[in-house]
Amino acid sequence: MGFAFSQEILTRYFISLKTKPFVILTGISGTGKTKIAQIFAEYICQHDSEEERRKRIAFIPVRPDWMDNKGLLGFYNILDEKYYDTPLLRLILNAHSNPSKPHFAILDEMNLSKVEMYFSDFLSIMESRTVHNKKGEYLSLHSRNEAKTPSGMHVPDQICIPENVYFTGTVNVDETTYMFSPKVLDRANVIEFNDVELEGYTEGTQKPSKFCLVDAEVIEKFSTGYRSAFCSSNDFKELRERVPKASSFINELLDILKEYNLHFGYRVVNEMSRFILLAQEHLASQFSTEDAFDIQMLQKILPKFHGTRAKLEKPLNELLPFCSDRFPRTKQKIDRMMANLKVQGYTSFIE
């Protein structure tokens, strides 16, 4: 389609979505954050008709005036007694009817409004789903006995978020946007798009990466698999058995961050474990524990680091020797954050 993404970025995005159905793409404008989400969704849905694809992919530009979830789910108008639906609501209802097919919601410019105002219900519901309660809590849409859209579509009074709905949010940071709270960042994998490599750009080629899928045909792999859609302590238990080096890395990292009250909870441990196990599964002989853990530090741990020099200088300085030669991606990002600390007295992962 005329776009080029590195093998590593494609692999990270695929495994992140498989780990948990909420990914945030951040970085400088014009680097392909929105396009990778759109093209990946179209790739997964390529065997559907055009009409079926439209039902499985919702592109949603976030508006700065969103103060609640009506922009995502619509509302019931008591004046004409109609429910005004939205692309996301139609996608969720279609996902309920087609549980074997993945559906994709792309929230463009997600931080033009405060995410907690319009998306907090979704965050809570995604966390309420478990292996034993796959539907999780329900979202209330209206309190009428019956509600229909102007086109005549029936709208239930409440819905859950099906496990086959995947959310991707794109983020640009400037004076018109809001920063994410730790609550939001804690619940997502954050992938940064800041590299601009002109070599091979016009030919549509990219440098090969050792962190790439052995089999790039992932349509069937995306919708099926032996793993439950929800992370749990079983993931960490399996990690200790199959990749003990990675569980040792997690313990080391916790010990470093605990002293500064920057450590993470069980949810992050489970999600990091799931990512590393999926990487081992899909990269096979290409798999490196250090690479997978490096990427998880970059996507799950560092994004929550933001604050003043007094708060972050010591913990970042302690993380540097921990990374040393083992985790080059994380070390490179810490070096950049430390440089910002010295110049500005403040730093943040999301720039």
Legacy VTK file of the C-alpha trace (Angstrom):
# vtk DataFile Version 3.0
C-alpha trace
ASCII
DATASET POLYDATA
POINTS 351 float
0.000 0.000 0.000
3.032 2.272 -0.271
3.947 2.394 3.436
7.007 0.988 5.180
7.317 0.014 8.847
10.217 -1.719 10.527
9.877 -5.422 11.231
10.356 -4.741 14.928
7.566 -2.161 15.122
5.166 -4.493 13.305
6.104 -7.347 15.625
5.790 -5.208 18.745
2.362 -3.949 17.674
1.080 -7.445 16.877
2.312 -9.004 20.135
1.121 -6.006 22.197
-2.423 -6.374 20.833
-2.303 -10.118 21.495
-1.137 -9.440 25.056
-3.911 -6.979 25.840
-6.471 -5.321 23.536
-5.377 -1.731 24.287
-2.293 -0.163 22.722
-1.185 3.487 22.675
0.964 4.750 19.776
2.886 7.933 20.524
5.658 9.969 18.910
6.258 12.824 16.528
3.588 13.688 13.987
3.741 12.109 10.537
5.563 8.881 11.444
2.695 6.494 10.619
0.993 5.901 13.979
-2.514 6.090 12.561
-1.596 4.292 9.350
-0.097 1.242 11.041
-3.326 0.779 13.034
-5.524 1.195 9.948
-3.424 -1.001 7.655
-3.046 -3.744 10.279
-6.831 -3.838 10.802
-7.430 -3.972 7.042
-4.822 -6.722 6.739
-6.579 -8.877 9.348
-9.956 -8.258 7.660
-8.707 -8.568 4.066
-10.798 -11.637 3.195
-14.066 -9.886 4.128
-16.217 -7.926 1.716
-16.025 -4.123 1.831
-19.302 -3.996 3.756
-18.104 -6.568 6.323
-14.794 -4.694 6.783
-16.654 -1.484 7.591
-18.493 -3.351 10.349
-15.232 -4.643 11.884
-13.132 -1.447 11.766
-14.112 1.861 13.378
-11.936 4.934 12.835
-12.864 7.466 15.525
-11.380 10.998 15.557
-11.467 12.158 19.182
-12.995 15.608 19.708
-11.675 18.110 22.267
-15.183 18.734 23.661
-15.793 15.134 24.811
-16.641 15.234 28.509
-18.217 11.761 28.798
-18.677 8.559 26.803
-21.507 9.881 24.597
-19.003 10.613 21.845
-18.118 6.910 21.789
-21.431 5.232 22.588
-24.088 7.746 21.535
-27.135 8.851 23.545
-30.895 8.569 23.864
-32.768 11.728 22.834
-35.940 12.102 24.904
-37.364 14.690 22.470
-37.737 12.364 19.500
-37.329 9.130 21.522
-34.510 7.878 19.332
-31.081 6.556 20.212
-28.303 8.234 18.243
-25.658 5.583 17.771
-21.968 5.858 16.874
-19.442 3.851 14.822
-18.007 2.334 18.019
-21.398 1.201 19.308
-22.179 -0.424 15.951
-18.789 -2.123 16.002
-19.336 -3.472 19.542
-22.777 -4.814 18.653
-21.364 -6.471 15.533
-18.527 -7.972 17.607
-21.150 -9.557 19.887
-22.759 -11.152 16.833
-19.422 -12.367 15.414
-17.371 -13.540 18.415
-14.810 -15.427 16.307
-13.748 -12.334 14.326
-11.493 -9.594 15.754
-12.821 -6.020 15.560
-10.680 -2.880 15.680
-11.425 0.547 17.182
-8.867 3.238 16.316
-9.052 6.368 18.484
-7.196 9.059 16.552
-5.614 11.943 18.501
-6.757 10.241 21.693
-5.479 12.980 24.006
-7.251 15.934 22.358
-9.668 15.494 25.275
-8.920 14.134 28.748
-8.932 10.377 28.291
-10.277 9.751 31.803
-13.449 11.717 30.957
-14.630 9.732 27.955
-12.738 6.412 28.192
-12.590 5.586 31.908
-15.649 3.298 31.684
-13.901 1.228 29.037
-10.704 1.009 31.082
-12.613 -0.205 34.131
-14.629 -2.752 32.186
-11.568 -4.170 30.434
-9.994 -4.705 33.852
-13.159 -6.359 35.202
-12.964 -9.173 32.641
-11.342 -12.407 33.782
-11.038 -15.994 32.606
-14.071 -16.837 34.773
-16.040 -13.680 33.893
-15.288 -12.985 30.232
-18.003 -10.357 29.819
-16.961 -8.302 32.824
-19.139 -5.423 33.997
-21.795 -3.873 31.774
-22.115 -0.328 30.413
-25.545 1.291 30.721
-26.810 2.931 27.512
-30.346 3.956 28.392
-33.190 3.214 30.834
-36.070 2.736 28.379
-37.970 -0.473 27.771
-36.994 -0.211 24.115
-34.790 2.112 22.096
-34.182 2.332 18.372
-31.935 4.442 16.187
-33.398 6.723 13.481
-32.605 3.925 10.998
-34.609 1.433 13.078
-31.737 -0.528 14.661
-32.541 -1.913 18.110
-30.202 -0.694 20.890
-29.983 -2.762 24.114
-30.157 -0.996 27.459
-26.652 -2.183 28.386
-23.637 -3.777 26.740
-20.333 -5.366 27.701
-17.066 -4.974 25.784
-16.464 -8.260 23.925
-13.014 -9.797 24.116
-12.711 -9.608 20.311
-12.649 -5.770 20.293
-9.150 -4.247 20.128
-8.492 -0.583 20.920
-5.586 1.432 19.525
-5.106 5.074 20.486
-2.785 7.478 18.673
-1.180 10.373 20.539
0.505 13.621 19.558
1.762 15.999 22.231
1.570 19.788 21.860
-0.098 22.763 23.537
-3.570 21.587 22.420
-3.405 18.125 24.033
-3.531 16.550 27.513
-1.014 14.222 29.130
-2.043 10.718 30.125
-2.461 9.818 33.769
-0.584 6.816 35.249
-3.972 5.063 35.458
-4.246 5.036 31.664
-0.590 4.239 30.934
-0.658 1.362 33.430
-3.327 -0.353 31.342
-1.681 -0.212 27.919
1.421 -1.040 25.967
2.877 2.268 24.744
4.801 2.117 21.467
6.855 5.158 20.489
7.288 6.312 16.874
10.200 8.742 16.806
12.639 7.215 14.326
12.765 8.751 10.865
15.098 6.773 8.576
15.265 8.113 5.017
17.542 5.326 3.828
15.267 2.990 1.891
12.247 5.267 2.480
11.419 5.895 -1.195
11.895 2.204 -2.033
9.653 1.141 0.845
12.317 -1.024 2.443
13.493 -1.206 6.046
16.503 -2.618 7.821
16.012 -6.216 9.021
15.511 -6.741 12.741
16.237 -9.720 14.964
12.971 -9.022 16.839
10.615 -10.175 14.107
8.064 -12.910 13.542
9.215 -16.232 12.138
5.921 -16.521 10.245
4.515 -13.141 9.184
1.160 -14.650 8.152
-0.754 -13.829 11.336
-4.420 -13.595 10.312
-5.316 -16.965 11.820
-2.894 -16.548 14.712
-4.513 -13.271 15.679
-7.997 -14.681 16.154
-7.068 -18.058 17.599
-4.596 -19.442 20.090
-4.306 -21.502 23.210
-4.015 -18.509 25.536
-6.983 -16.899 27.230
-7.640 -13.293 26.213
-6.995 -12.129 29.773
-3.722 -11.973 31.661
-3.499 -13.576 35.081
-1.021 -14.871 37.645
-0.793 -18.018 35.522
1.235 -16.006 33.004
3.873 -15.159 35.605
3.844 -18.731 36.848
4.459 -19.979 33.297
7.168 -17.346 32.771
9.064 -18.598 35.842
8.979 -22.110 34.420
9.741 -21.370 30.765
11.813 -18.151 30.856
13.297 -17.983 34.384
15.794 -15.307 33.322
12.912 -12.925 32.563
11.278 -13.450 35.956
14.659 -12.656 37.568
14.803 -9.426 35.557
11.337 -8.477 36.875
12.459 -9.068 40.463
15.610 -6.988 39.946
13.612 -4.152 38.431
11.079 -4.186 41.271
13.862 -3.990 43.855
15.352 -0.926 42.158
12.074 0.965 41.773
10.572 0.045 45.146
12.995 2.344 46.979
11.546 5.337 45.091
7.910 4.222 45.224
7.933 3.827 41.426
7.407 0.073 41.407
4.530 -1.634 39.616
1.741 -4.013 40.584
0.630 -7.521 39.761
-1.281 -6.454 36.640
1.904 -5.139 35.011
3.816 -8.266 36.056
1.172 -10.480 34.448
1.069 -8.421 31.247
4.856 -8.298 30.909
4.919 -12.063 31.396
2.271 -12.585 28.722
4.163 -10.394 26.232
7.439 -12.264 26.779
5.736 -15.668 26.465
4.022 -14.604 23.227
7.330 -13.288 21.902
8.936 -16.641 22.629
6.058 -18.387 20.867
6.015 -16.244 17.714
9.732 -15.507 17.337
10.889 -19.105 17.958
14.652 -19.337 17.277
14.799 -15.544 16.912
13.644 -15.097 20.507
15.922 -13.320 22.970
14.899 -12.865 26.607
16.873 -9.635 26.778
15.171 -8.155 23.700
11.665 -9.045 24.883
12.263 -7.689 28.389
13.921 -4.561 26.962
10.827 -3.836 24.875
8.538 -4.387 27.840
10.516 -1.969 29.991
10.173 0.545 27.173
6.445 -0.039 26.657
5.173 -0.760 30.195
7.566 0.763 32.762
9.153 3.956 31.394
5.900 5.513 30.058
4.782 6.193 33.647
7.957 8.143 34.394
7.283 11.861 34.364
8.272 14.529 36.857
10.964 16.842 38.126
14.700 16.358 38.466
14.346 15.948 42.239
11.923 13.054 41.711
13.469 11.173 38.792
17.203 11.808 38.647
18.175 9.164 41.225
15.908 6.333 39.993
16.887 6.928 36.353
20.557 6.921 37.330
20.050 3.573 39.076
18.284 2.125 36.040
21.207 2.952 33.753
23.609 0.305 35.147
20.723 -2.175 35.322
20.232 -1.691 31.574
23.958 -1.427 30.684
24.539 -3.636 27.619
21.506 -5.857 28.201
18.674 -3.470 27.328
19.886 -0.960 24.716
16.463 0.402 23.733
15.601 1.311 27.319
19.054 2.743 27.945
18.774 4.988 24.881
15.422 6.329 26.090
16.712 6.896 29.638
19.676 8.842 28.221
17.237 11.092 26.358
15.057 11.565 29.448
18.136 12.397 31.553
19.215 14.996 28.979
15.775 16.620 29.209
16.038 16.605 33.009
19.300 18.542 32.878
18.044 21.102 30.362
14.452 21.559 31.528
14.446 20.268 35.104
11.519 18.033 34.061
11.128 14.978 31.883
8.454 12.663 30.519
8.482 9.501 28.435
5.809 10.899 26.097
7.337 13.942 24.422
LINES 1 352
351 0 1 2 3 4 5 6 7 8 9 10 11 12 13 14 15 16 17 18 19 20 21 22 23 24 25 26 27 28 29 30 31 32 33 34 35 36 37 38 39 40 41 42 43 44 45 46 47 48 49 50 51 52 53 54 55 56 57 58 59 60 61 62 63 64 65 66 67 68 69 70 71 72 73 74 75 76 77 78 79 80 81 82 83 84 85 86 87 88 89 90 91 92 93 94 95 96 97 98 99 100 101 102 103 104 105 106 107 108 109 110 111 112 113 114 115 116 117 118 119 120 121 122 123 124 125 126 127 128 129 130 131 132 133 134 135 136 137 138 139 140 141 142 143 144 145 146 147 148 149 150 151 152 153 154 155 156 157 158 159 160 161 162 163 164 165 166 167 168 169 170 171 172 173 174 175 176 177 178 179 180 181 182 183 184 185 186 187 188 189 190 191 192 193 194 195 196 197 198 199 200 201 202 203 204 205 206 207 208 209 210 211 212 213 214 215 216 217 218 219 220 221 222 223 224 225 226 227 228 229 230 231 232 233 234 235 236 237 238 239 240 241 242 243 244 245 246 247 248 249 250 251 252 253 254 255 256 257 258 259 260 261 262 263 264 265 266 267 268 269 270 271 272 273 274 275 276 277 278 279 280 281 282 283 284 285 286 287 288 289 290 291 292 293 294 295 296 297 298 299 300 301 302 303 304 305 306 307 308 309 310 311 312 313 314 315 316 317 318 319 320 321 322 323 324 325 326 327 328 329 330 331 332 333 334 335 336 337 338 339 340 341 342 343 344 345 346 347 348 349 350
